[in-house]
Amino acid sequence: MTVTIRSARPGEAGLILNFVQKLSAYEKLDHELVATEAMLDDALFCDNPRVFCEFAELDGVPVGFAMWFYNFSTFRGRHGIYLEDLFVEPEHQGHGIGKALLRHLAKRCVDEGLGRFEWWVLDWNEPSIAFYKSLGSISMDEWTVFRVTDAALVELAEGRRGNEAVSLGLSDFEDGEGRGE
């Protein structure tokens, strides 16, 4: 059995979506999946893509994928890679395929002089946590993830969220004052 890693190609958004659907089922997050094949195609294969996908193939058949993008660390002063998704078909897990995908991205970090390689893992996913630790990764337990989506995102963008901004003196920025203009 030969494992190879290759970049996704135009026309493969359906294959990527298939892996995303399987991952969302495993993570018990099917209810959050709204991505479509067209959305993935537009994101990955546009003129200036901001997200990338690698496939792990076993004897030429895709059995896993990694979706990633560049981030930036102000503390390190360099870009890094953020791994959005990693999935290997259950029947192929335990054979080094996930590790091959991670090694591929780690090598990319080293080759491009990037400052770090990071990802999230669900706190109940003990097998993955153990696997990631075996590779030398460390848990960033002191950090809490925050997210704004859907209606709350729109409300924040429209100024209907964050009334505490006035008490912080940030309201001055809304009318053009305080910008050094």
Secondary structure, DSSP 8 states (H G I E B T S, - for coil): --EEEEE--TT-HHHHHHHHHHHHHHTT-GGG----HHHHHHHHSSSS-S-EEEEEEETTEEEEEEEEEEEEETTTTEEEEEEEEEEE-GGGTTSSHHHHHHHHHHHHHHHTT-S-EEE---TT-HHHHHHHHHTT----TT-------HHHHHHHHTT-S-GGGTTTTGGGGGGTTTS--
